[in-house]
Amino acid sequence: ITTSPQQKATDMCHPVELRPLTVRESAKIQTFPDDWIFHGSVSSKYKQVGNAVPVLLAKELGEYLINSMQGNQPKGK
């Protein structure tokens, strides 16, 4: 996911159509909930999604760190 869909390579990102991904499609890849609201201009929204750590990755990392700090053995997945 990039912070700008205006790069030439992004035209080839959509699996069926010759177009860049929308902000919502990019957010879905980054595992944002469907009802998540991004504020600002379209370019600002792309930047927010492109600079984000994927939501589910952040959740898993946070849970791992909490368990480690509490002395719990992390669960293997």
C-alpha positions in Angstrom: 0.0 0.0 0.0 1.4 3.4 -1.0 0.6 6.8 0.3 -0.3 8.1 -3.2 -2.2 6.3 -5.9 -0.7 8.7 -8.5 2.4 6.6 -9.1 2.4 4.8 -12.4 2.8 1.3 -10.8 -0.5 1.7 -8.9 -2.5 1.5 -12.1 -1.7 -2.3 -12.0 -2.8 -2.8 -8.4 -6.5 -3.6 -9.0 -6.9 -7.3 -9.8 -9.5 -6.8 -12.6 -9.5 -3.2 -13.7 -6.7 -0.9 -14.9 -6.9 1.6 -12.0 -5.4 2.3 -8.7 -7.1 1.0 -5.5 -9.6 3.3 -3.8 -9.0 4.6 -0.3 -11.5 2.1 1.0 -9.9 -0.8 -0.9 -6.5 0.2 0.4 -7.9 0.4 4.0 -9.4 -3.1 3.7 -6.0 -4.5 2.8 -4.6 -2.7 5.9 -7.4 -4.4 7.9 -9.2 -1.2 8.9 -12.8 -1.9 9.9 -15.3 -1.1 7.1 -16.9 1.6 9.3 -13.6 3.4 10.0 -13.8 7.1 8.9 -10.8 8.8 7.5 -10.8 12.6 7.6 -9.3 15.2 5.2 -8.7 15.4 1.5 -8.4 12.3 -0.7 -4.6 12.5 -0.7 -4.6 12.9 3.1 -6.8 9.7 3.3 -4.4 7.8 1.1 -1.5 9.0 3.2 -3.2 7.9 6.5 -3.8 4.4 5.1 -0.4 4.1 3.5 1.5 5.2 6.6 -0.6 3.0 8.9 0.5 -0.2 10.6 -2.1 -2.9 9.6 -4.7 -2.9 12.4 -4.6 -6.7 13.0 -0.8 -6.7 13.1 -0.8 -3.9 15.7 -3.4 -5.8 17.7 -1.3 -9.0 17.7 1.9 -7.2 18.5 0.2 -5.3 21.4 -1.2 -8.5 22.9 2.2 -10.2 22.6 3.9 -7.3 24.4 1.3 -7.2 27.2 1.7 -10.9 27.7 5.5 -10.7 27.7 5.5 -7.8 30.2 3.2 -9.7 32.5 5.6 -12.7 32.4 3.2 -14.9 30.4 4.5 -17.2 27.8 3.5 -16.0 24.4 1.2 -18.4 22.6 2.5 -19.8 19.3 0.1 -19.5 16.4 
